[in-house]
Amino acid sequence: MLICRSVADCRAAIADVRAKGQIIGMVPTMGFLHEGHMRLVATAQDNADAVVVSIFVNPSQFGDASDLDAYPRNEARDLAMLKDAGVALVFMPDVETMYPAGDETIVETTRMANMLHGLVRPGHFRGVATVVTRLFNIVTPDVAAFGEKDYQQLQIIKRMVADLHMPLTIIGAPTVREADGLAMSSRNVRLSPQDRAAASVISRALTAAETAASGATVDDLHGLISDTISTEPRASLKGLDIVEAETLNAIDGPLQGPTAIMISVAFGDILLIDQRVVTP
Ligand code: PAF
């Protein structure tokens, strides 16, 4: 497994892969890998000959410096996991490489970035779209895999790739869950044992909504989810959006077609997100 830290080294390694006629898959990550990431790697491997994983904790998508500083990191463990999984290349740039001095260019999906979770985390999706564009321009993948857990991110990246005519296919991979239903996330390790136990309420609320979806209205599902979350005193519901699954447009009344339920719940200062797409 090759490890590249500079753009020049990465481009040279990619040129070697291309010279063999291989299809390149990519999984952008911020490291501290878990089973959910490894599922993305497996998805990329199913759709490509050589998989590149990037590890870069992207400062521009964090709202405050303390959240960025607290983001967990374990480079040695990440590299061991990726080597075991048969990843061809790991790209690990530093901040100066991804954001060269004097840079001015940002990428933003104007509507989709400034709604839903984007309202709770202003600028977050601009940071994501900008860094993902830069990573794609360096690695030039043919396919890239993203998790469905970050549903808004996935839809934004699909939209961005279509709008900017980027020559690659985005594949969404299903969320990997702990035994109690909690979506795997690098943030989970920061939960206290009590909050970790309480956090299973998120998937219980989504499952209750999924079960009730047929014949339910948006208001019914709002009520059901809020009531379920409020049974857990450690949980604070921060965002709940029930939207048209592909466009993320607001809907009301009875569910008509594929509908995304997007939720963010805080446990202390840790914000967890999850989603479920339901079809009535
Ligand atoms: O989903 C993530 O881990 C990040 O948002 C991503 C896509 C790697 C961009 O920094």
Residues whose N, C-alpha, C, O or C-beta is under 5 A from the ligand:
A	BS01	PAF	P28 T29 M30 F56 N58 V128 V131
